[in-house]
Amino acid sequence: MASWNAPSPSIVEYFEGEDFYRCGYCKNESGSRSNGMWAHSMTVRDYQDLIDRGWRRSGKYVYKPVMNQTCCPQYTIRCRPLHFQPSKSQKKVLKKMLKFLSKGEISKGNGEGEPMDSAMDDAVAGDFSLINKLDIKCELKTLSTDLKETIESEEKKKEKSSQKEGFNEFIHSQIIEEKLGSGEPSHSVKVHTGPKPGKGADLSKPPCRKAKEIRKERKRLKLMQQNPAGAFESFQAQGQPAASPKAKPNQPKSLEDLIFESLPENASHKLEFTRFLCSSPLEPERPPHGPECGYGSFHQQYWLDGNIIAVGVIDILPHCVSSVYLYYDPDYSFLSLGVYSALREIAFTRQLHEKTAQLSYYYMGFYIHSCPKMRYKGQYRPSDLLCPETYVWVPIEQCLPSLENSKYCRFNQDPQAEDEGGSKEPDRLQVFYKKSIMPYRVYKSHHKDPSEEATVLQYASLVGQACSERMLLFRN
């Protein structure tokens, strides 16, 4: 086996969020605030630790909302795929895709107004280009020329925007891009609002289910706990689905059964998927015990009858698959590609887990309870929200009652609990100054600037002790 060289350390440039800017969710002109840093390079290990402390990347810009000050607090959300079972409405999306591929059938209403668990239909039916979902698996391929030129052009724009002059505008544009990536439409579309008392479904709660279905799910979860590997037997080692037997009578079909159901030989359409590395601050890694595709950022392509209809972006990290964007042709919005791709990614995470046991979560970006059309992420269950003060994961069901009463909440119910990974020895923070690496205690002995010291200490508290010792903080 070829030797594996550890990646170079992350190099970041921190920017303190001093000003408020326009919120992309509630449209408050001066209600949103975040801190951020430009990642010149970053290891997957560091980014995993950062998103577990509430950070999120948009291109090479990595930012963290100031949760107790911003108008629409954004809570990191993760799904637990090993215990995931698609809801009735999510199954409808998968069946709709199968009908389209096998028979060419298109649902009435072109997919708009389709009843969903939440406002997800608005996020996928509108004519816009970015939603925070992703794509699929399959073999590595070369980036097509036209797509590569488009991506490189966007990266050049971001590089130019990273200059200090006009940096506040750049931060604003990057955050809006991530919000679009999270399902925020780029133009006005019909939005579901919370129902009046006694009218309509409560989007913050799961849909009503029959007692029989609940008993079946409890039995299934018990079996999975006894034999977790059994959920993944339908995958082959090469990443292609194996021919799994049909579900037994009176047993619901699994996610894999629905996704990989065989198509007839005379199917009307053919859907294919490819994956390849893409430009990102994350350094690609292929350790011997990691997934076959390695860690890093990947573009995913959807090919329908030989034509590309969508491109997604995901980050494969040590403990999770993290969604970034999905760009798609609005002519195919009737296929609910946002929901469909999310379900495919959940299945993909299960597959990666077979080879890499610690990779077992699916990160969906931010959950924003104060924005009704962003609550759909809470319907991919079981899922957890990250406590913004102690950085522990709490089941979303325990968080929702508190969020109904207050936009900003501490989910950890232990009043004595603290941030275990917080900065405890800031002098050990690593600084990159004049092409030299030094601990912060050495750097500050030659730079007696109180304002700079406050900025560096803030950075240390936000990234945590482990990252502050591994990453290099660029100073000039």
N, C-alpha and C positions, 0 to 999 in steps of 0.2 A: 504494500500500500504506500502511495506517495506521502511524503511528509507534509505536515500542515504547519504553515507559519502563522503565528499570531498576528492580528492586524495592528497597524500603527494606532497610537492613541487618538482619541477624538480631539479636535481643535475647534473651540467655539468663541464667539465674540458676543458678550452680553450687553443688552440694552434695557435699561430700566424704564418701565412704563410709567411715565409721568403724566401724560395727558389722556383725557377721555376722548372717545371718538364715536362715530355713528354706529349703532347696533344693527347688525344685519337681520335680526330676528324681530324685535319690537319696533325698529326704525327710530328709536330715540336718538336724536342728533348728537347727544353727548352723554350716553349712558354706559358705554362699554369701555372696559379697561383691561389690559393684560401686560405681562412682562414677556420679553422674548430674547432670543439669541440667534445669530447666524451661524449655522453649522458648516464650517469649511470642510470638515469630514467628521464622521461619527461611526462608532462601532455599534453593532446590533445589540451588544450587551448593555451599553450605556443608554441606548434609546429605549430598550425594554425597561430599564430602571426608571427612566424619565417619564414614560407614559404611565408607569405605576405610581407616579407622584403628580399626575394630572397634567403633564405636558402633552403636546400634540404637534406634529410637523405639517407644514404646508410648503411643499418644495423643500428648500434648504433652510427655511425659516421655521424655528421651533418656538412655540409660545405656550404660555400658561395664564389663563384668565385669573384676574384678581377676584376670587370668588365672592368675598364678602362686600365688594364694592360695585361689581358690574351689575347692570340692570337685569341681565338674563344669565344666571349662573349655569355653567356648563360642566356637568358631572361625567367623568369618564365611566363608560359602561362596557361590560364584557359579558358575553354569552358563554354558557357551559355546554359545548356541543356534545359531550359524551352522554348527557342526559336529555338532549333536545329532542322533542317530538313536534313535528309541524302541526300548526293549528288548522282548523277547517278551511279558513280563507287562504292560508299558505299552500295547502294541498290543491286548492282550486287553481292557483297560479301554475303549479307544476303540471296539472292535468290539461290546462289550457295550452301550455307549450307542447305537450305530447300530441294533442289533437291537431295543432297547427302543423307540426312536423309530419305526422303520419297521414293526415287527410287534407291539410290545407285549410282547415276550418278556422274562421275568425269569429270570436265571441261577439254577440250583439253589443252595440254601443261602442265598438272599437276599443273596449277596455276602460273607457272613462265611466266614472260613477260606479265602478264595481265595488260591492261591499267588501271591506277589508277589516282586519282587526283594529285598525286605527286609521290615521290620515295618510297612510302610505300611498294610497291611490293618487292623491294629489301630487305626491313627490315624484311619481313615475309617469303621470299622464300629461304633465305640462310640457311645453316646448322649450326645454332648457338643456344645457349640455353637461352639467355636473351634478352627481348625486353620490352620497357617501356609501357606495356599495362597491363590489369588486367583481371578480370573475372566477376563473376555473383553473385546471391543472394542465397536464400534457407535456410533450417534449419541448426542449429549448429550440428556438428558431431565431433567424436573423431579422432584425427590425426592417420593415419595408421602407424603401427610400422616401416616399412621400410623407409617411407618418414620422419617420426619423427627422426629416427637415422641420416638420411642424413642432415636434417636441424640442429640438435643439433651438429653434427660434424662440420658444417660450422660455427656455432656460437662460438664453442670452438676455432676454428682457429682465428676468429676475436678477441676474448678475449685475446688470446696470442699475437696477433699482436698489441694490444693496449699499450704494454709496451713502455716506452719512448725510449729505445734502438731500433734503426732502425725505428723510427716512421715516418720519411719522406717516406720510402718505403711503409709503411702501408697506409699512406694517398694517395700515388699514386695508390696503388692497389684498394683502396676503390672508388676513383674517377673513375677509369677505369671501375669498376663494375657498377657504376651508369650510365656511358656512354653506356655500353652494355645494361643496363636496359632501356636506352632511345632509343634503336633501332640501336645501333652501332654494326655491325656484328663482330664476333670474328675471322673471317678470311676474306680474300679478296673475294669480290663478285662484280658483275657488278654494277656500280654506275651511276645514271643519273647526268649529269652535266648541267649547264645552257646552253640554246640554243644559237646558234649564231644569230646575228641580222637577223630578217626575216625568221628564220627557227625554227620550233618546238614551243611547248607551253611554256609560261613563268610560271615556277613552283611557283613563288612568288605571282601569281595572281589567283583568282578563275577561274574555267573553264567557257567557254562561255555558256550562257543559252538562251533559247528562251524567247521572250517577254511574251508569254502566261504563261510560268512557273513562271516568275518574278511576273506577276499580281496575279497569284494564291497564291504565297507565301506571298505577301503583304496582301492579304485578310485574309489568315490564321493567320498571326501575329496580325492583327487588332482584329480578333476574340479572340485570346489567351489573348491579353491585356485586353479585356472586360471581359473574363471569364477564368483566368489562370488555375483554377481547372479542366476545361474541358479536358485538355491534359492528365489527369491522371485517367480518369474514367475507363480505361481498366484494372486497377489493383484492386485486392481485398485487404482487410485489412491484411490478413495473408501473403501477399507478392506473391501470386500466380496470374497469369494473368486471368482476367475474359473473358468470351466468348464475344468479342466485335463484333458488327455488321459489315458486310462487308462495305468497303468504297463505297460511292455513286459514280455513274458514273461520269467520268470526274474529279474526285477528287483524288489526289495522296494519296497512302497509307501512314499512319503514321509510325514512327519508331516501335511503339509497334505492329502495324498490321503485319509488316514484320517479326519481331522477333518471335512473339507468334502465328503465323499462325498454325492452326490445322493440324496435320499429319494424314494420313490415318491409319486405324487399322493394315494394313499389311505393315507398313513402314519398309524399309530395315535396318535402324539403329535407335538407341535410345540414345539421348544426355541428360545427367543429370548433375546437379550442386549442390555442397555442399559448405558450408562456415564454418570456425571455427577459433577461436583465434590463433594467432601464436606468437612466441618469437619476442619481439620488445622492444625498450626503452620506447614506449608509454604505459602509465598506462591505462588499460581498465576502462571505466566508463559507468554506466548505470543510468543516471539521469532520473527522472520521466517524463520529457517532451522531452527526446531525442528519437532517433530511437529505435525500438524494439530490434535490435541486439546490441545496445550500441555503444559507440565510442571506437576506438582503431585500432589495426592492425589485418588483417584477411588474412588467406590463403584461396584461392578459388580453388576448384577442378573441372576439366572437366572429366566426365566419359562417354565414348563411348562404348556402348554394354558391360558394366560391367568392362571395362579396363580404367585406368586413362591415359589420353593423354596430360594433361597440368595442371599446378598449377600456379595460379596467386597470387599476394600480393597487397592489397590495404590498405590505411589508411582512416578510416571514422572519420572525424573531425567535429567540430561544424558548419562550413560553407561549407564543401566540401567533396567530395570523391577524394582522391589523389592516382594516380596510382604509383606503385613502380616497380614491375617486373612481367614477365610472363615466366615460364619455360615450354617448350612444346616439344613433340616428333616430330622431324623433318620429320618423315614419313607422318605427317598430315599437312605439310606446304601448300599443295594445297588448304586447307580450309581457308587460309589467317586469321589465328587465331588472329593475332595482331589487324587487322581491326575489325574483328567480335567481339572480346572481348571488344574493346573500345566502340563500339556501344551498346553492352549490358550494359556496365557500365554507359553510358549516360542515358539509360532507367532506370537503377537502381537508379541513382541520382534523377531522376524525382519521382520515387516511394518513396524514403526517404523524399523528399520534402513534400509529402502529410501529413506525421506525424510531421515533423520538418521543419517548414516554412523557417528558416534561412539557412538550408542546401540546397543550390541551385546551386552549382558550381562543375565543374569537372576539376581537376588540372592534366595536362598532363606532368608535369616535366618542362624541359627546351626546349625552341625554339632557335635553332642556325641558324640564317639566313646565316652565312658565310659558313655553311656546307650544300650543296644542298640536301643530302639524309636525313637531319633532318628537312627540311621545311614541310614535310607532316603534321606535327601537326597543321600547320596554316590552313589546309583544313577542320578542324572540327570547323565550324562556326555557330553562331557568337562566336568570342573569343577575348580575351584581352591579352596584354602584360603588364608586370609590369615595370614602370619607375624605372631605377636603382638609381635615385638620390632623388626623392620625394616619391617613393613607392605608387603611385596612378596607377589605371588601365586605360589603353588607348586602344580603339579598334584597332585590328591589322591592319585594312585597313589604319589607320592614321599613323602607324609606318613604314610600308613597304617602302614608298618613301625615308625616312631618312636612313633606313638600306641599301638601294641600294647605297647610297653615302658614308656611314661610318659604320664600324663594330660596333663601340660603339656609342650609341645615348642616349640622354636624351629625353624621349617621351613627358614629360609635357611641353607644349608650353608657359606656364606662366613663364617668367624669374624671377619673384619675389617669386615664390612658393618655399617652403622649406620642409624639412622632418619634418612633424608635429609630428610624433611619435618618433623622435630622442632623444638621451640622453641629458637631460637638467639639471639634478641634479645627477651627478655620485656618490656623497657621499651617496646617498640612495641605491645604489647597494648593494645587499645582498651577503655576503661572508660566506662560510662554512670552518672554520679553527679549527683544533684540536677538532672536534666533537661539536663545538659551532657555532651558527649563529649570525652574527653581521653585522651592516652596514659598508660600506667601509670606512667611516670617522673614525670609531673606529679601524678598521684593520690597516689602513695606519699610524695611530699615533704610532704604535709599529713596523712598517716595512718601514723604510726610504730607499727604493730602487727605484731610478728614472726609471730604465729599466722596473721594474715590474709595476710601476704606468702607464707607457706608454702602456703596454700590457692590463692592466685592463681597461683603458680609451678607447682603441680601441675596446675591447670586448663590452663595454657599448654602443658605437656608432653603432656597427653592429647589436646588438640584440634589441636596442631601450629601451626607459625608462620603459615601462610597464613590459617587460620581465626581465629587469635587477633588478627590484624590487621584482618580483615573484620567479625567478629562483635563485638557490644557486650556486655561483661560487666557486668551490672547489680549495683551495690553500693549499700547504704543505710546 
